[in-house]
């Protein structure tokens, strides 16, 4: 900051009309005070430029999440991931034009938010839903990311056919309870009645047999598996 002030003083002196009388120190100080807010603004911008994207935005909330994912998506362009489970792996291709949801899933994957979570809702011939867990370590990681929702994006006409990965809309009733951006579901069969209500943002390219195996597991009355079905890890492929 001191260096910027000195530079401002030099600029003021250099801009003096050589035919005019030398300005008094008081007048110079007055001008410095006038431009000081701009100097401080520049200093803040310089300091901010040294921070990483995550340091500037986290923890995320409803006000800053979209700006964050807009910037994040420009840098992190990967759209292929692999889910590892005890029943095998599921490969996904995320749709590039559903940019915020793709960026969200890549960001959470790279930060290992899905690792150690579960497929906690399994409805045979319908969907398997994953990403949730009551494990303290998972909740701790989520807390660092923040609390936010993603708006729906159904502009591109993707249908909820077999093997689509989708996410609930942030505009549904009781959204924070039902539309967590940390969760997702994969359709086991065509479910076109979900079109327009949920955001399809990718598809299974390999491992539909694994989806079927998970869907076959025994569940209780609330569709919670009788035996935990863990997501061991999720990795970005490219």
N, C-alpha and C positions, 0 to 999 in steps of 0.2 A: 504494500500500500504506500509506504514512504517513497519508493521509487516512482510510483505513478504520480504522486504529488509533485515531486521534483521535476518530472517530465512536463507536467502541466504548467509549472512556473516558467520553465524554459520556453515553452510554446508561447506563453503570454508575452514574455520579453521579446521573442523573435517576431511577434506579430505587431509590435509597437511601430507606429509611424515615426520614422527617424526625424521628421520635422517637428514632432510634438514634444512637449516637455516631458521629462522623465516622470513616470508615475510614482506616486508615493507607495511605500510598503503597505500602508493601510488599504489603498485601492487594490493592490495586487491580492492581498489577503481576502478582500471582499469578493473579488472575481473567483478566487480559488474556492471559497465557500459556496459560490453559485454553482460551480461545476462539480463540486465534491460528490453529490449524489450519483452523477453519471460515472465518476471515477470508481466509486464503491460498487456500482452495478457491474462494471467491467471486471473488477477484482473478483467479485462473486462468481461471475461466469468463468473466469480463468481457473478459479479453485474447483468449480464444479466439473470442468472438463477433465480434471485429473481423476475423477471418481468413475468407477465402473457403472454400467447400466443398472445393475442390481443395487449398488450402493446409493444411487440417486433415487430409486423408486421404492425399494422394499422397506417395510412391509406393504403389500398391495392392498388397495381398497377399491370401492366402486368408482371413485373419482379418478384414480391414476392407472388402473389396470389396463384400459384400452390403449392409452398412450404408451405404456410399457410394452405391451405385446406388439404394437405397431413397430416400435423400434427394434424389439427383440427379433421379430420375424424377418426383418431386413438383413440381419447379421447371421441368424441361424436358419438356413434354408432347407435343412434336412426334412424329409417327409416319410422315411421308412423306419419302423421300429419293430422290435421283437419282444414278445411277452413270454417269460419262462414260467412254467408251472410243473407240478408233479406229473401231469398227464401229457406233457410235451410242450412244444412251442407254438405260438401263434404269431405269424408275421402280418404286419399292417402297412398299408400305404395310405398316408393322410392326404386329403385333397388340398392342393396348393391355393385354390381360390377361396377356401374357407379359412382365411388367413389367421384370424385371431384364435380360433380353436386349434388349428395346427400348431401355432406358436405356443399356445398354452400347454398342449400335450408334450411338445418337444422340451419346453422349459421344465415342466414337472418331471419328465423322464430323466433329463440331465442332472436334476437335483435329487434324484433317487426317491422321489415322493411316493411312487407306487411300490417300491421294494418293500416286501414284508406285509403288504395289504392282502386283501382276500377278494375272491368272488363271493360276495356276501348275499346275493339274491339270485336264485337259479329257478327259472320257470321253464320247464321242458316244452319244446316246440314254440318257444316265445323268445326269451332273451336270457343271457347271463350277464349280470351286472357286477362290476368290480371297482376297486380303488378305495374301498372303505376299510377301516380297522379301528379298534379301540385300544390298540397297543400304544403305550405311553410314548415310545420313540417316534411312532408315526405322527401322533398328535403334536409332539414337540416340533417336528419338521414342518408340519402344516402351519403351526403358529408363527414360525419365522417367515413363511411366504406371505401370510396375510389372509384377510377375509374379503372375498370379492365374488361377483357373479359375472358371467358372460352373457351378452344379449343373444337372442336367437339369430341364426343366419340360414335362412331357407330359400335364398334368392336363386340358387343354382339348380334347383329341381332334382336333387339327389333323392332317390326313393329308398325306403327302408326295406330293401330286399335282403335275402339271406346273406349274412356275413358283413353287414354294415356296422361300423362303430359309430356311436351317437352319444349325445349328451342332452340332458333335460334343459329346457329353456329357463332363463333367469326371470321370465315374466309370469311364470305360473304362480298360483296361490301358495303362500308359505314357501317362497322360493329358496330361502337360505336352508331350509330343512330338506327340500326335495331336489334342488338343482345345483348341488355342489360342483364346482369345476374340477374337483379332485376325483370325481367319479365318472364312470362311463359304462355303457352297455354295448353288447354285441348281439345282433339278432341271429337267432338260430334258423329262422324261417322268414318268409316274406311277411312283413308287418306294415302294409301300406297305410293303415289307419293312423300311424305315427307321423306320417308326412305333414309338414307344416307346424307340428307341435314340438318336435324335437329336432336338434341340429345334427344331421348326418355329416361327419367330417372325415370319414375314411372307410376303408374296406379291408377285409381279410384277403390276403393274397396267397397264404399258405397256412394250413393248420385248422381248417374247418372241422376236420375229424376230431381235433382236440376240443373245439367248442362243443361238439356233439357228446364227447365223453363227459365233459363237465356238466352238461345239461342232463345227463343220465343219473347223476348222483342223487342219493336220497336226501330229501329236505323235510323240514317241519311244516306246520300249518302256515307259517309266515314266509315260506320259500327260502328260509335260511338253511344252508346245508347242514346235515347232521354231523358231518365231519368237515373241519375247516379246509377250504380249498385256497391255498396260499398262492399269491403271485410272488414267486421267489425274487424276480427282478424284471425290470423292463429296460431295454437298451436301444439306443439310436443306432441304426445300421448305416445310414448315410443321408 
